Amino acid sequence: MDTIMKVALVLGIALGLAGAASAQEYTSGEVTKIDAAQKKLTIKHGELTNLDMPAMTMVFVVAEDSMIEEVEVGQKIEFTADRVNGRITVTDIK
């Protein structure tokens, strides 16, 4: 019984790490508009595989207000996005 529990624990950790890795998949994009008042970025982006979304231009809210200050219109970025409280949100920019 102890062996089964250990195997289950190891598998659970491995699956958790795999999920975390896919959640941090960065996508290429270009900032086309900044709405600082609404804390939104319009980004022309590649496929967002974690959201099952094809390449397109769309508006995102940002997870942190400071992200608005990190970018300029026309800037090429790498970013992650996810659903946060039902809204598609930029969660990280590099």
Secondary structure, DSSP 8 states (H G I E B T S, - for coil): -HHHHHHHHHHHHHHHHHHHHHHT--EEEEEEEEETTTTEEEEEE--BGGGTB-SEEEEEEESSTHHHHH--TT-EEEEEEEEETTEEEEEEE-
